[in-house]
Amino acid sequence: MPLMRRTAAAILATAALCLALPWGVMVAMVAYSTVLNGNNAGAELRLGEMLNWAALFQIFWALRAGWLLYRNLRRRKFAQAS
């Protein structure tokens, strides 16, 4: 039974990080753009600008994950299966 709980938790975490988080960031950016530009009808962010921010966000987290992996491997700190 614990394996099923871990699998369900992994699926939910993946859905949250890969679906909900980017959607939330996009909504926040559109809201921020509307606040900056007033309530104009044409105040939406352009798709290219949103993709640039999304790429920077992904690059940042990839570099962070790579650094943590490198640090753990240098310390010989491996995950232990329980």
C-alpha positions, 0 to 999 in steps of 0.5 A, spaced: 500 500 500 505 505 501 507 504 494 500 506 491 501 512 496 507 514 493 505 513 486 499 517 487 503 523 490 508 523 485 502 523 480 499 529 483 506 533 484 507 532 477 501 535 475 501 541 480 508 542 477 507 541 470 500 544 469 498 548 475 504 552 476 505 554 469 498 556 468 498 560 475 504 564 473 501 566 466 495 568 470 499 572 474 503 575 469 497 577 465 494 580 471 500 584 473 500 587 465 493 589 466 495 593 472 501 596 469 497 598 463 491 600 466 484 597 464 486 597 457 483 592 452 489 591 449 494 590 455 495 583 454 502 580 454 504 578 447 505 570 447 513 571 445 514 575 452 510 570 456 514 564 452 521 568 454 519 568 461 517 561 461 524 559 458 527 563 464 523 560 469 525 553 467 532 555 466 533 557 473 530 551 476 534 546 471 540 550 473 538 549 481 536 542 480 543 541 476 547 544 482 543 540 487 545 534 484 552 535 483 552 537 490 549 531 493 554 526 488 560 530 490 558 528 498 556 521 496 549 523 499 544 518 495 537 517 496 536 510 500 530 506 498 526 504 504 
